[in-house]
Amino acid sequence: MKFPLIQLYALNRSKPIVEVDDIDGELQWEECDLTGLPPEWEGKTVTSMGKIVKGQYENLPKTFKATDGGEYFIENIITLKPSKLGKIRYY
């Protein structure tokens, strides 16, 4: 699967359950390192929701860490479902 930057921020918050190609069973998303990437929103204030930053598919990380301590390729995710910790927001 391919995700835009804004959805990677959402996945880091919601920590969904994922199935990865060539891995038996399900994994829980722990985090994706977004250090050095643009913020989730641009120009967000108390009275304005701001706007989504440009470049949503550029220079994105290729891997995510699961709660089992392993690191997996984002492109190998075949299913994604909400965890009990939170809900996934699609923008």
Secondary structure, 3 states (H helix, E strand, C coil): CCCCHHHHHHHHHHCCEEEECCCCCCEEEEECCCCCCCCCEECCCCCCCCEECCCCCCCCCCEEEECCCCEEEHHHEEEEECCCCCCCCCC
